[in-house]
Amino acid sequence: MSSLWIKNGRVIDPASRHDAQGDVFIADGKFVKSLTAAQKKSARVLDAAGLVVCPGLVDIHVHFREPGQTHKETILTGAQAAAAGGFTTVVCMPNTSPPVDNAGTIQLINAAAAKAPVRVYPTGCITVGMKAEQLAPHGTLKNAGAVALTDDGLCVQSNELMRRAAEYSKMFDLPLLDHCQDESMTKGAVMNEGVVSTRLGLKGWPHAAEDIIVARNIILSAYSGAHIHMQHISSARSVELMRRAKQDGIRVTAEATPHHIALTDEALATYDTNFKMNPPLRTEADRRAIIAGLKDGTLDCIGTDHAPHTPDEKDREFDYAPNGILGLETALAVCLDVLVRQNKFKLPAVIDLMTRRAADVLKLPAGTLAPGANADVCVFAPDEQWTYDATKGFSKSRNSPWHGQKLTGRVRTTIVGGKIVYANGKLV
């Protein structure tokens, strides 16, 4: 493989606490300290003057819809959207058709992932068919390549079944990822329960339904010693529960999404289904609590919950439209705006949330520029303004609340294994 020399960029590697102007060298798909004279002579040179050079972004929560829902997204189109967003490593959820509850389906996903421009890791189901009746074969799923177990999209309601899942997952050293929702409290709910839902005449989803399951999972983690990860935290009370659990040394982690740190339930005033998601957008107090949780380390990382749906599916009455939005192509710009510009996070801290810390949750080989590591890189212009057009994006679907909006911070180049896979708006 040829060598690559990235010159003159602001190189940020949170894993080594490095933040300085400099160069990054790649040879044979790995980072190296330097290139030989012969390698420099033949190397491809990428001038990153005025740009940030950091590890490829990592997203441990995406829905690529394959198998069975390829009218919404495929592993290939989802991976292309990831590359356009600067992501080089993603973890796809198992709520496909059929669900990923056996080794054969994981093998199918891995075969498709082998042709993708970024690294795609599969997860397996906690329960067979995601029906919460019996545990899926956890050991078999791990041996087939699952990096975690989750019934994401659904929450295991039985405390006893979740307890057994925790015990088995600990045996196999597999994290459990949980969509925290007490379904008995959210039947028919389509948005956050509060003043706005009352004004709009829509059935509300109380934050207590999330808080109860977060508390349940903390207790089960303490009881079993299993690693339980809370997906897309949206409630201020859940943030506080996580803060106390971490102070007590309990083995739990959690993620926040770009949309929950940027938007509130006020955005639903026009009944636009591109703002409908699960968990729902909540109040300004919840939004600020999530940001505080990211700042003090209570919440471990950013996860997009990239959830494609076709225009026909979203173009329905609010009550009947599916939950979910796109996230991969806009995540970096949204996080730069909300966290760096509005809330004065240091840029390396935000990159850390989207690289090393995300990778560490699932022990993925990503999130660093260290010599010998896979040469996965995101190069972006932090101050470049651009208008996001979802109709021209790389996802198969178009359901984004940021469609038509001006964003600041744009990915210029994405490199995976030393190969440029995306550059200046085009897939390579």
Summary of the structure (lengths in Angstrom):
residues: 428
radius of gyration: 20.6
end to end distance: 16.4
largest distance: 69.3
contacts: 1628
relative contact order: 0.17
helix: 35%
strand: 24%
